[in-house]
Amino acid sequence: MKKPIFMLVFILFVIAFLQSPLFVVEEGEQALVTQFGKPVSDVLGPGLHLKIPFIQTVHRFEKRILKWDGDPNQIPTKDKRYIFLDTTARWRIADPLLFFKTVATERGAHSRLDDIIDSVVRDAVSGHLLVELVRGTDYQAPGGETEQIEIEGLPVSPEMLVGREQILSNILEKARASTPEYGIDLIDVQIKRINYVEQVRKRVYERMISERKKVAAQFRSEGEGEKADILGQMDKELKSITSEAYRQAEEIRGRADAEAAGIYAGAYGKDRNFYAFVRSLEAYRKSVGQNGKLVITTDSDFYRYLQKSR
C-alpha cells in the first residue's frame, strides 16, 4: 500500500514542479493573471513574476504595434463608380485589462476592427468622388490645364475637392473614436489598393483606348495639316525658283540672240556674198537630216549655190 501512495505523491510533486509559480514576461509583452477567469492582478511588464499554480492563469498580450488587413470590399463612390477597396491598419493594445474583458484575444480584436473600420471606410468612400480617393491635395493637371469634373452632369470646381490624405485622416479620426472602449489604440489606417470591379474595368479600358485613339487621330490630323502646309510652301517656292530661272534664261537667251544678230549683221556688212553663202550652208545642214527628205523645185533659190557649181 505504501508504494502506490509514494508514487502518487511523487507524481503530484512532479506536476507541481512543472506548474511552477514563477513565470517570465518577455520584452515586448504584457501579461495579466486571472483566477477562475477573473483578473486578479495589475498589468505586468517584462520580468519574473509569481502566480498560484493550478488556480491562476497567465494571459500574455503583445505590447508592440500589430497589423490589421481588411478584406477587399466593393463600394460605390459618390460619382457612382463601383470600386474594390483594400485597406490596412496599425493598432496596439493600450489597456490589456479592458482588452481582456471586451475582446479577450487578438482574433476578437480583429473581428471588432473589421466592423469598425469597414463601416467607416464605406461611409467615407460613398461620400467622396473617385478622383478624391486617388489624388493628393497637391495634384496639378499636366500642362497647367483646367480639368473638367462633373457629378450627374453638373460641373464641380477643383477647389471643392479634398485630397486622399484628408479622407484618410477623417477615416482614422472616426474609427479611433470607437476603439478605446475595447482597450485598443488605432494608430493608422491606409488604403492599399483601389481598383474597378471587373464589369466597370472593361468599360474603363475601352474608354481609355477610345480616348487614346482620339488623341492619335488628332495628332495625325494636325500632322497632315502641317504636311499640307509644308508641301504647299515647297511647291510655292519651287514655282518661284522655276519662274525666276526661266526669266533669267530668257534674258540670257535674248542677250545672246541680240549679240549673235549683231555678229551676223557685222559679217553681212563686210561681205554680203560670203555671208549669204555661209548662211545657206547652215540651212542645208539643218534642213536635211540623216533620214530627212526635202522636196522642192529645181529652180528654187534655196539651192542656187549648188546650181552655179555645175
C-alpha positions in Angstrom: 0.0 0.0 0.0 2.9 2.3 0.8 4.3 2.0 -2.7 1.3 3.3 -4.6 0.9 6.1 -2.1 4.5 7.0 -2.6 4.1 7.0 -6.4 1.0 9.2 -6.2 2.9 11.7 -4.0 5.8 11.7 -6.4 3.6 12.3 -9.4 1.8 15.2 -7.6 5.2 16.7 -6.8 6.4 16.5 -10.4 3.2 18.1 -11.6 3.5 20.9 -9.0 7.1 21.4 -10.1 6.1 21.6 -13.7 3.4 24.1 -12.8 5.9 26.4 -11.2 4.6 29.6 -9.5 7.2 31.5 -11.4 6.7 32.8 -15.0 8.6 35.2 -17.2 7.1 38.0 -19.3 9.3 38.7 -22.3 10.3 42.1 -23.6 7.6 43.4 -26.0 4.9 41.5 -24.0 2.5 42.4 -21.2 0.6 39.9 -19.0 -2.5 39.6 -17.0 -3.1 37.0 -14.2 -6.7 35.6 -13.8 -8.1 33.3 -11.2 -11.1 31.2 -12.4 -11.4 33.6 -15.3 -11.4 36.8 -13.3 -8.4 39.2 -13.4 -6.6 39.3 -10.0 -3.5 41.4 -10.8 -2.5 44.6 -12.5 -0.9 44.6 -15.9 2.6 43.0 -15.6 5.6 44.2 -17.6 8.7 42.4 -18.6 10.4 40.3 -15.9 10.0 37.4 -13.4 6.6 37.2 -11.7 4.6 34.8 -9.4 1.3 33.0 -9.6 -0.5 30.3 -7.8 -0.2 27.0 -9.7 -3.4 25.3 -10.8 -5.5 28.2 -9.7 -4.2 31.2 -11.6 -3.6 31.5 -15.4 -1.3 33.9 -17.2 -2.6 35.7 -20.3 0.0 37.3 -22.5 -0.6 40.2 -24.8 1.6 41.9 -27.5 2.9 45.3 -26.5 4.2 46.0 -30.0 2.3 47.5 -32.9 0.1 45.0 -34.6 -1.2 44.8 -38.2 -4.8 44.6 -39.4 -5.7 43.8 -43.0 -9.3 44.0 -44.2 -11.0 42.1 -46.9 -11.4 43.9 -50.3 -14.9 45.4 -50.4 -17.0 46.5 -53.4 -18.1 50.1 -52.6 -19.8 52.7 -54.9 -18.3 56.2 -54.8 -20.2 59.4 -54.8 -20.0 59.6 -58.6 -21.4 56.1 -58.9 -18.1 54.4 -59.7 -18.0 50.8 -58.3 -14.6 50.0 -57.0 -12.7 47.4 -55.0 -11.1 48.9 -51.9 -8.4 47.2 -49.9 -7.5 48.8 -46.6 -4.9 48.1 -43.8 -4.4 49.5 -40.3 -1.9 49.5 -37.5 -3.0 49.2 -33.9 -1.8 48.2 -30.4 -3.2 47.0 -27.1 -3.4 50.1 -24.9 -5.3 48.7 -22.0 -4.8 44.9 -21.5 -7.4 44.6 -18.7 -10.1 46.3 -20.8 -8.9 44.4 -23.9 -9.3 41.1 -22.0 -12.7 41.9 -20.7 -14.1 43.0 -24.1 -12.5 41.0 -26.8 -10.1 38.7 -24.9 -7.9 37.8 -27.9 -6.3 39.3 -31.0 -8.7 37.4 -33.1 -11.6 39.0 -31.3 -9.9 42.4 -31.7 -9.6 41.8 -35.5 -13.3 41.0 -35.6 -14.2 44.3 -33.9 -11.8 46.2 -36.1 -13.4 44.6 -39.2 -16.8 46.1 -38.1 -15.5 49.5 -37.1 -13.0 50.2 -40.0 -15.1 48.7 -42.7 -18.2 50.8 -41.8 -16.2 54.0 -41.6 -14.4 53.3 -44.8 -17.6 52.5 -46.6 -19.2 55.8 -45.4 -16.1 57.8 -46.5 -15.9 56.2 -49.9 -19.6 56.6 -50.7 -19.4 60.3 -49.7 -16.5 61.2 -51.9 -15.6 61.2 -55.6 -13.2 58.6 -57.0 -10.9 61.4 -58.1 -10.6 62.5 -54.5 -9.6 59.0 -53.3 -6.7 58.6 -55.8 -5.2 62.1 -55.7 -3.5 64.2 -53.2 -4.2 67.8 -52.4 -1.1 68.9 -54.3 -2.2 67.4 -57.6 -1.8 69.7 -60.6 -3.1 68.9 -64.1 -0.3 68.4 -66.7 0.4 71.4 -68.8 -1.5 73.7 -66.4 -4.8 72.7 -68.0 -8.0 73.0 -66.1 -9.7 69.7 -65.5 -13.4 69.4 -66.0 -15.1 67.2 -63.3 -18.8 66.6 -63.3 -21.3 64.9 -60.9 -24.6 63.8 -62.6 -23.9 66.3 -65.4 -23.1 69.3 -63.1 -19.6 70.7 -63.1 -17.6 70.6 -59.9 -14.9 73.2 -59.0 -11.5 71.8 -58.2 -11.4 74.0 -55.1 -14.3 72.0 -53.7 -12.4 68.7 -53.8 -10.5 67.2 -50.9 -7.4 65.0 -51.2 -6.7 61.4 -50.3 -4.8 62.4 -47.2 -7.7 64.4 -45.8 -10.1 61.4 -46.4 -7.7 59.0 -44.6 -7.4 61.4 -41.7 -11.1 61.6 -41.3 -11.4 57.8 -41.5 -8.8 57.4 -38.8 -10.4 60.0 -36.6 -13.9 58.4 -36.8 -12.6 54.8 -36.4 -10.3 55.8 -33.5 -13.3 57.2 -31.6 -14.8 53.7 -31.3 -11.7 51.6 -30.3 -10.8 52.9 -26.8 -13.8 51.0 -25.3 -12.0 47.8 -26.3 -8.6 48.8 -24.9 -7.3 49.3 -28.5 -5.4 52.3 -29.7 -5.8 52.7 -33.5 -2.6 54.2 -34.9 -3.1 54.5 -38.6 -5.4 53.5 -41.5 -4.3 53.4 -45.1 -5.7 52.3 -48.5 -3.5 49.6 -50.0 -5.3 49.3 -53.4 -8.1 50.8 -55.4 -9.4 49.0 -58.5 -12.5 49.0 -60.6 -14.8 46.0 -60.5 -14.5 43.6 -63.4 -17.5 44.9 -65.3 -16.5 48.5 -65.0 -12.8 47.8 -65.7 -13.6 46.6 -69.2 -15.6 49.8 -70.0 -12.8 51.9 -68.5 -10.2 50.2 -70.6 -12.4 50.6 -73.7 -12.8 54.3 -72.9 -9.1 54.7 -72.4 -8.4 53.1 -75.7 -11.0 55.2 -77.4 -9.5 58.4 -75.9 -6.0 57.4 -76.9 -7.3 56.7 -80.5 -9.0 60.1 -80.5 -5.7 61.8 -79.4 -3.8 59.8 -82.0 -6.3 60.8 -84.7 -6.0 64.5 -83.6 -2.2 64.2 -83.9 -2.5 62.6 -87.3 -4.9 65.3 -88.5 -2.5 68.0 -87.2 0.4 66.2 -88.9 -1.5 66.1 -92.2 -2.2 69.8 -91.9 1.4 70.5 -91.2 2.4 68.3 -94.1 0.0 70.1 -96.5 1.4 73.5 -95.4 5.0 72.3 -95.9 4.2 70.8 -99.3 2.3 74.0 -100.3 5.1 76.2 -99.2 7.6 73.9 -101.0 5.5 74.0 -104.2 5.2 77.8 -104.0 9.0 78.2 -103.5 9.7 75.7 -106.4 7.4 77.6 -108.7 9.1 80.9 -107.7 12.5 79.4 -108.3 11.4 77.9 -111.7 9.9 81.2 -112.7 12.9 83.2 -111.7 15.2 80.7 -113.5 13.0 80.9 -116.7 13.1 84.7 -116.6 16.9 84.7 -116.2 17.2 82.1 -119.0 15.1 84.1 -121.3 17.1 87.3 -120.5 20.3 85.4 -121.2 18.9 83.9 -124.4 17.7 87.3 -125.5 21.1 88.9 -124.9 22.8 86.0 -126.7 20.4 86.3 -129.7 21.0 90.0 -129.8 24.7 89.5 -129.7 24.5 86.8 -132.4 22.4 89.1 -134.5 25.0 91.9 -134.1 27.7 89.5 -135.2 25.7 88.3 -138.1 25.0 91.9 -139.1 28.6 92.8 -138.9 29.6 89.9 -141.0 26.9 90.7 -143.6 28.2 94.3 -143.8 31.8 93.1 -144.6 30.9 90.6 -147.4 27.3 90.0 -148.4 28.0 87.2 -150.8 30.2 85.3 -148.4 27.6 85.8 -145.6 24.8 84.5 -147.8 26.9 81.5 -148.8 27.7 80.6 -145.1 24.1 81.0 -144.1 23.0 78.8 -147.0 25.4 76.0 -145.9 24.0 76.2 -142.4 20.5 76.0 -143.8 21.4 72.9 -145.8 22.9 71.2 -142.7 19.8 71.9 -140.6 17.1 71.2 -143.2 18.4 67.8 -144.5 18.9 65.2 -141.7 20.1 61.7 -141.9 16.7 60.3 -142.8 15.1 63.5 -143.8 13.8 64.4 -147.3 13.3 67.9 -148.8 11.0 68.2 -151.8 11.5 71.5 -153.8 11.6 72.6 -157.4 14.8 72.6 -159.3 14.7 76.3 -159.9 14.3 77.1 -156.2 16.6 79.8 -154.9 17.4 77.5 -151.9 20.0 75.6 -154.0 21.2 78.5 -156.1 24.9 77.9 -154.9 24.7 74.3 -155.9 23.2 75.1 -159.3 26.0 77.6 -160.0 28.7 75.0 -159.3 27.6 72.7 -162.1 
